Amino acid sequence: MSRPAAHDLSVAILAGGMATRLLPVTRTIPKCMVEVAGRPFIEHQLGLLSRDRLRKVVLCLGHLGEQVVEHVGDGSAFGVETAYSHDGSVPLGTGGALRQALPLLTDPFFVLYGDSYLPTDFRPVAEAFLDADALGCMTVHRNDGRWDRSNVWFEDGRIRLHHKRGPDDRMRHIDYGLGLLRHAAFRFAPTQGPFDLATLYETLVEDGRMTGHEVASRFYEIGSPAGLAELDALLRGPADFS
């Protein structure tokens, strides 16, 4: 089988959470539909993907997901092609949502969170991973505790430790929020029920099956009121993603 090109890979967006930190706004709309700089946040995410010629998008939905389907439709208005995977009556967690969506996803595929704005070029990340003998890739950013608590020990191009259980002086980087996974990675995951993607990442790191890719630009998020306000101000002003 020939090696796929980066732009042939699909992108799973995990947009099924309850977004309790943004209540009461998210009581009636899903988090990815919250307005940022005059538009629903999902439009900004899809714009970044279209810019990088990543047009195969699978939206993993849960809470009020029907609103996302109604707004995004087939994705053509935003330069992408969309498919949808729904949690159903029981939330599946970020890992369970991906496991359910696997039939819709290329092998391998990108994954990002539905509240993350990541102004980096996705393609070099994929190119490095496609040449690696690994089941997953985590992008990391040198954080030193600035944007959130550092949760990755990244050294000499390798992820040596990753967890969110508590501080570790060796952890200077943070999970940037963009990953790549092969379908075979889910052999290390539960076969049913909800589970967290971070747990799968930890397992792959411990087993030596996760590569790392460092990116220079910082991440932005709308998972908190402060993060939402920061990104709104950024996108309303001059484009400066340093």
Beta strands, then each sheet from edge to edge (+ up, - down):
strand 1: 10-15
strand 2: 35-36
strand 3: 39-40
strand 4: 56-61
strand 5: 81-86
strand 6: 109-113
strand 7: 116-117
strand 8: 136-142
strand 9: 152-155
strand 10: 158-162
strand 11: 173-181
strand 12: 210-214
strand 13: 220-221
sheet 1: 5+ 4+ 1+ 6+ 11- 8+ 12+
sheet 2: 2+ 3-
sheet 3: 7+ 13-
sheet 4: 9+ 10-
end
